[in-house]
Structures are given as structure tokens and as C-alpha cells.
Amino acid sequence: IAVLSVDASGSAMVRITAETRTAAEMAKYAAFVASRSPFTEAYVTHHEIDAASAEKPYRFSLEASWRD
């Protein structure tokens, strides 16, 4: 997983943009984030394959909620 950006906009949610080599790695990362404290859930909101890159990685956005 290559985390490209993290945006915590002041609410109880964070948006993560990342890249992986496969769709399975993308799903595993979402499950990993959701299972870690203080996060309560995480889900992929957008994904695409970067066709311009030789490796054609999956680039995706993930939103994760947490509780204080």
C-alpha cells in the first residue's frame, strides 16, 4: 500500500487516498483500517486503474469514521 494523502477535515472522518497493485490489496487495506482503534468503519468511495503507469496500480479513496 502506498498512502498518497490523508485529509482529516475536522469532523469524525478521515479521507485516505492510496495505491495498491491489486483489488484484493485494496479491500484488505479497507478492512485493516476498519479494524483499528479508534476507527469504527472504513469503506472505499472511489477507485480507478492508473492506465498511464506501467504497473497499472489501483488508486482509491477510502473514508474512515472514528469515535472519540
Backbone torsions as a table, in degrees:
resi	resn	phi	psi	omega
1	ILE	NA	132.7	172.9
2	ALA	-116.1	109.9	178.0
3	VAL	-80.4	121.8	-177.4
4	LEU	-93.9	-34.8	177.9
5	SER	-160.2	156.0	176.1
6	VAL	-133.9	127.7	-179.8
7	ASP	-126.5	111.5	174.2
8	ALA	-108.1	102.7	-171.4
9	SER	-86.4	20.4	176.0
10	GLY	95.3	-13.7	176.8
11	SER	-93.9	-170.1	-179.6
12	ALA	-88.8	40.6	180.0
13	MET	-144.3	147.1	176.3
14	VAL	-127.6	141.3	176.3
15	ARG	-110.7	126.8	-179.1
16	ILE	-116.0	132.3	172.3
17	THR	-110.9	131.0	-175.0
18	ALA	-148.4	171.4	175.2
19	GLU	-130.2	146.3	174.0
20	THR	-138.4	169.7	177.4
21	ARG	-83.9	-26.2	-175.6
22	THR	-138.6	162.1	176.1
23	ALA	-65.9	-34.8	178.9
24	ALA	-62.9	-40.5	177.5
25	GLU	-64.9	-36.1	177.8
26	MET	-62.2	-46.9	179.7
27	ALA	-65.2	-40.8	178.4
28	LYS	-63.1	-38.3	179.9
29	TYR	-66.6	-41.9	177.3
30	ALA	-60.6	-42.9	178.3
31	ALA	-66.0	-38.3	178.1
32	PHE	-61.3	-48.6	-179.8
33	VAL	-61.8	-44.2	-178.5
34	ALA	-62.1	-27.8	-177.1
35	SER	-87.1	-4.2	-176.5
36	ARG	-100.5	137.5	176.0
37	SER	-71.5	140.8	8.0
38	PRO	-93.1	11.2	-177.4
39	PHE	-70.3	143.7	179.0
40	THR	-109.2	-23.4	176.2
41	GLU	-162.3	157.5	175.8
42	ALA	-151.2	142.3	179.9
43	TYR	-151.7	149.8	178.3
44	VAL	-79.1	127.7	-179.6
45	THR	-102.2	-21.7	-178.8
46	HIS	-159.4	143.3	172.5
47	HIS	-149.5	153.4	177.3
48	GLU	-154.6	160.7	175.2
49	ILE	-99.7	127.7	-179.9
50	ASP	-80.6	89.8	-176.0
51	ALA	-69.1	-19.0	-179.9
52	ALA	-74.6	-21.2	-179.8
53	SER	-88.9	144.0	180.0
54	ALA	-61.7	-34.6	-179.0
55	GLU	-80.8	-15.1	-177.6
56	LYS	50.5	57.4	-178.4
57	PRO	-72.3	158.7	171.6
58	TYR	-84.1	122.7	173.9
59	ARG	-106.8	131.8	-175.0
60	PHE	-145.4	160.2	173.9
61	SER	-113.2	137.8	-178.0
62	LEU	-128.5	134.4	174.0
63	GLU	-111.3	133.3	179.8
64	ALA	-129.5	133.9	177.7
65	SER	-101.1	151.1	175.9
66	TRP	-140.2	164.9	175.3
67	ARG	-123.1	148.4	-179.2
68	ASP	-76.0	NA	NA
